[in-house]
Amino acid sequence: MPREKGRKVVASNRKAYHDYAILDTYEAGMQLTGTEVKSLRAGRANLVDAFAEVQYGEVFLRNLHIPEYTQGTWTNHEPRRTRKLLLKKMEIARLAGKIKEGGVTLIPLALYFSDGWAKVEIGLARGKKTYDKRQDLAKRDADREIAKVAGRRNKGRD
């Protein structure tokens, strides 16, 4: 069977963009079991509360919830197990250095299949303060209002 082309998003972490300022993003492969892949292909995953950390020169994804595969038997996986992320050594060293400086963390932004391989997009993020979140919401509302008025003008309603 030929491998599918393109990018099929399984889950995205929209809350991360609200709670964090994303400084940089990386694409990483994941070390998964067979039932985890089947469960992901069924579109079942939850990125809320998930985070990544660098340990012993490797990157691990924690708290990612991939539910058990419904047709799985005793070979099924543990839903919230720690999963190893596959990155290049230079990328891991760069991430470890930035995390060691402090004030930043690694969070998963999206989980998807790219040309048949399960990938996760992780972001180097800095937490937002409450007033930053309010400013972003106000800016988004203002932009939406401007777009609405501009749309009416283009249609000749104003």
C-alpha positions as CSV (number, residue, x, y, z in Angstrom):
1,M,0.0,0.0,0.0
2,P,1.5,3.4,-1.0
3,R,2.3,5.9,1.8
4,E,-0.1,8.9,1.9
5,K,1.4,12.3,0.9
6,G,0.9,15.6,2.7
7,R,0.1,16.5,6.2
8,K,-2.9,15.2,8.2
9,V,-3.3,16.9,11.5
10,V,-4.5,14.6,14.3
11,A,-4.6,17.1,17.2
12,S,-3.6,20.7,17.8
13,N,-2.9,22.6,21.1
14,R,-4.8,25.8,20.5
15,K,-4.7,26.7,24.2
16,A,-0.9,26.9,24.0
17,Y,-1.0,29.9,21.7
18,H,-3.2,31.7,24.3
19,D,-1.1,30.7,27.4
20,Y,2.4,31.0,25.8
21,A,4.4,33.2,23.5
22,I,6.0,30.8,21.0
23,L,9.6,31.7,20.4
24,D,10.7,28.9,18.0
25,T,9.2,25.7,16.6
26,Y,10.7,22.3,15.8
27,E,9.4,19.2,14.0
28,A,10.2,15.9,15.8
29,G,9.4,12.3,15.1
30,M,8.0,10.1,17.8
31,Q,8.9,6.6,19.0
32,L,5.5,4.9,19.1
33,T,4.1,1.4,19.5
34,G,1.8,-0.1,16.9
35,T,-1.5,0.4,18.8
36,E,-0.5,4.1,19.4
37,V,-0.1,4.7,15.7
38,K,-3.5,3.0,15.0
39,S,-5.2,5.1,17.6
40,L,-3.6,8.3,16.1
41,R,-4.8,7.3,12.7
42,A,-8.3,7.1,14.1
43,G,-7.8,10.8,15.1
44,R,-7.7,10.2,18.8
45,A,-5.2,12.2,20.9
46,N,-5.2,15.0,23.5
47,L,-2.3,17.5,23.8
48,V,-3.7,19.4,26.8
49,D,-1.2,19.4,29.8
50,A,1.5,17.8,27.7
51,F,5.0,19.1,27.8
52,A,8.5,18.0,26.6
53,E,11.8,18.0,28.6
54,V,15.4,17.3,27.8
55,Q,17.0,14.4,29.9
56,Y,20.3,12.8,29.4
57,G,20.7,14.3,25.9
58,E,17.3,13.1,24.7
59,V,13.9,14.8,24.5
60,F,10.9,13.1,26.1
61,L,7.2,14.0,25.7
62,R,5.2,13.7,28.9
63,N,1.4,13.7,29.6
64,L,0.4,13.2,25.9
65,H,-2.8,11.3,26.1
66,I,-3.3,8.7,23.3
67,P,-6.3,6.6,24.2
68,E,-6.0,2.8,24.0
69,Y,-6.8,1.3,20.6
70,T,-10.3,-0.1,20.7
71,Q,-9.5,-3.4,18.8
72,G,-6.2,-3.8,20.8
73,T,-5.8,-6.7,23.2
74,W,-3.0,-7.3,25.7
75,T,-0.6,-5.5,23.4
76,N,-2.4,-2.2,24.1
77,H,-0.3,0.7,25.3
78,E,-0.5,2.9,28.5
79,P,-2.4,6.1,27.4
80,R,-0.2,8.6,29.2
81,R,3.2,7.0,28.9
82,T,6.4,9.0,28.3
83,R,7.4,9.0,24.6
84,K,10.8,9.7,23.2
85,L,11.1,12.4,20.5
86,L,13.5,12.0,17.6
87,L,15.5,15.2,17.0
88,K,19.0,15.8,15.7
89,K,21.8,16.2,18.3
90,M,22.4,19.8,17.4
91,E,18.7,20.6,17.8
92,I,18.7,18.9,21.2
93,A,21.8,20.8,22.3
94,R,20.3,24.1,21.2
95,L,17.0,23.3,23.1
96,A,18.9,22.2,26.2
97,G,20.9,25.4,26.2
98,K,17.9,27.7,25.9
99,I,16.0,25.8,28.6
100,K,19.0,25.9,31.0
101,E,19.0,29.7,30.6
102,G,15.6,29.7,32.1
103,G,12.2,31.2,31.6
104,V,11.2,28.9,28.7
105,T,9.7,25.5,28.3
106,L,8.9,23.0,25.5
107,I,5.3,22.4,24.6
108,P,3.6,20.4,21.8
109,L,1.7,22.5,19.4
110,A,0.4,19.9,16.9
111,L,0.4,16.2,16.3
112,Y,0.2,15.1,12.7
113,F,1.2,12.6,10.0
114,S,3.7,13.8,7.5
115,D,4.0,11.4,4.5
116,G,2.9,8.6,6.7
117,W,5.2,9.3,9.7
118,A,3.8,10.5,13.0
119,K,5.3,13.9,13.9
120,V,4.9,16.4,16.6
121,E,5.5,20.1,16.3
122,I,7.1,21.4,19.6
123,G,7.5,25.0,20.5
124,L,10.0,26.7,22.6
125,A,7.7,28.9,24.7
126,R,7.6,31.6,27.3
127,G,4.6,31.9,29.6
128,K,2.4,34.9,29.2
129,K,1.2,37.1,32.0
130,T,-2.5,37.8,32.5
131,Y,-2.2,41.3,31.0
132,D,-0.5,40.0,27.9
133,K,-3.4,37.6,27.4
134,R,-5.9,40.5,27.8
135,Q,-3.9,42.6,25.3
136,D,-3.9,39.8,22.7
137,L,-7.7,39.3,23.1
138,A,-8.3,43.1,22.7
139,K,-6.0,43.2,19.6
140,R,-7.7,40.2,18.1
141,D,-11.2,41.8,18.7
142,A,-10.0,45.1,17.1
143,D,-8.6,43.3,14.1
144,R,-11.8,41.3,13.7
145,E,-13.9,44.5,13.8
146,I,-11.6,46.2,11.2
147,A,-11.9,43.2,8.9
148,K,-15.7,43.3,9.3
149,V,-15.9,47.0,8.4
150,A,-13.5,46.6,5.5
151,G,-15.6,43.7,4.2
152,R,-18.8,45.8,4.3
153,R,-17.0,48.6,2.4
154,N,-15.8,46.2,-0.3
155,K,-19.4,44.9,-0.7
156,G,-20.7,48.5,-1.0
157,R,-22.9,48.4,2.2
158,D,-21.3,51.4,3.8
